[in-house]
């Protein structure tokens, strides 16, 4: 075993976060402002790293989706301003909300605020829970024909009496910024074909891995969950990055044993703290898509949000992990904005 010790400079960030200087590779980020120096222990083989603090327990690198998303949004703001000044084009996103689910309403409001923050025009339609399918299709048709709208998003899940497939199929593929149209998914699944859009959450997961220079090629990757929204497209994207991919789902035998072999885990099961320490190989990279409310009497709301991965256990074993909240969620919104701008540039040929 070869061990190299190096003292590395740190930069303090707001809220007690400490980040290694950008010239350092890998670009670790740690939640410990108490020390000016940190020891990085490199253990053979070279792909496995641990961070050791003086007087503290081992902690994984935090994949900060919030800061990466802010960087993407800053660049989009500049690009949208350029499009407006040079081509008189302002990207537009239309959102259709059906029913009164609080979580869906919150998501829609967050997306609206995100659009306004970068200069995207937002259009919103709110329909009753008991509305007819034809009413949703009418609004989709109107937005399909509206040249000021470059992206159409139907907030999921829809009420049980609505056929999701009919609704998603009706969205014009050129404005399918959610990436759920079957033709986009089909192109994603086929070698040599390129979808017009990739679903936002899986796209955000891969972008986060790239931003932190996580090598995907040739790695064993496990995706927990097989939904059309996250699990299935995430597995396709990982395959495109030349990972060896296994999908674990509710019918999988020995999911713990399978997951423990993974170099990269993307969990989208929707079960709080399901992935515990025994599921994780030391040095793995963990992307937690889950956002689950659990009771917490110490929180004014009476609950707090946790992921699918038990953060307290995982951060002592993994090389890197996304927090919940502040990990995948901001990346999803950023990818939606990026897809909308891409659509506007494609439609209006704004190069």
GISULKA-V472654 format. One record per backbone hydrogen bond with DSSP energy under -1.0 kcal/mol. CO is the residue of the C=O (numbers start at 1). NH is the residue of the N-H. Records with the same first field share a line. If there is no record, write none. Layout:
CO->NH ; NH
This chain:
4->42
6->40
9->21
11->19
14->17
17->13
18->30
19->11
21->24
26->28
28->20
29->62
30->18
39->52
41->50
45->48
48->43
50->41
52->39
53->56
61->321
62->64
63->65
64->68
65->69
66->70
67->71
68->72
69->73
70->74
71->75
72->76
73->77
74->78
75->79
76->80
77->81
78->82
79->83
80->84
81->85
82->86
83->87 ; 89
91->121
92->150 ; 151
93->123
94->153
95->125
96->155
97->127
101->105
102->106
103->107
104->108
105->109
106->110
107->111
108->112
109->113
110->114
111->115
112->116
113->117
114->118
115->119 ; 120
121->93
123->95
125->97
127->99
128->131
132->136
133->137
134->138
135->139
136->140
137->141
138->142
139->143
140->144
141->145
146->149
151->94
153->96
159->162
163->167
164->168
165->169
172->175
173->176
175->152 ; 177
176->179
181->185
182->186
183->187
184->188
185->189
190->193
199->203
200->204
201->205
202->206
203->207
204->208
205->209
206->210
207->211
208->212
209->214
210->213
216->219
219->244
220->263 ; 264
221->246
222->266
223->248
224->268
227->232
230->234
231->235
232->236
233->237
234->238
235->239
236->240
237->241
238->243
239->242
242->218
244->221
246->223
248->225
249->252
254->258
255->259
256->260
258->261
259->262
263->285
264->222
265->287
266->224
267->289
271->274
275->310
276->279
277->280
281->284
284->319 ; 320
285->265
286->322
287->267
292->306
294->304
296->299
299->302
302->296
304->294
306->292
307->273
308->275
309->311
310->314
311->315
313->316
314->317 ; 318
315->60
317->283
319->61
320->286
321->63
326->66
328->332
329->333
330->334
331->335
332->336
333->337
334->338
335->339
336->340
337->341
338->342
339->343
340->344
341->345
342->346
343->347
344->348
345->350
349->351
